[in-house]
Amino acid sequence: MEIFHKGVPRTFLGVPNDLKGSKYVVLSAPYDSTASYGVGQRAGPHAIIEASRQVETWDIELGMDASQKAGIYTEDELECDRGDPERNCGFIEEAVE
C-alpha cells in the first residue's frame, strides 16, 4: 500500500511504485548502531526519500516529466537489528535477492 503525503507518494522522487516496470530499486537500511561518534545516520534514508520528493522532474529537453519514465521502485525501509551488524548485512542480502 502506497502512503501519500500531500498527494505525492512517499517514494523516491514521488514516483508511483511499480516493481514490474522498474529498472532500479531503492532499498533503505536505517542503521547507525556501530557509529563511534554521534548517531543519527539511521534517519538518513528517510530524509533522502523525503527530500527527493521535492526535486523538479520536468525535463525541458524531453518536454516531459522524467519521473514518468524513471523506472524506480522504492522498497519499504528494512527493519534493522540495532545490536548486530552481521545480522543486518544478512537482512540486506536477503532483500537484494
Protein Blocks (a to p, Z undefined) as FASTA:
>chain_A
ZZdeehiacbehhiacdfklpcbdcdddddfklpcghchjlmmmmmmmmmmmmpcfbdfk
lopafklmnopacdddddddfklmklmmmmmmmmmZZ
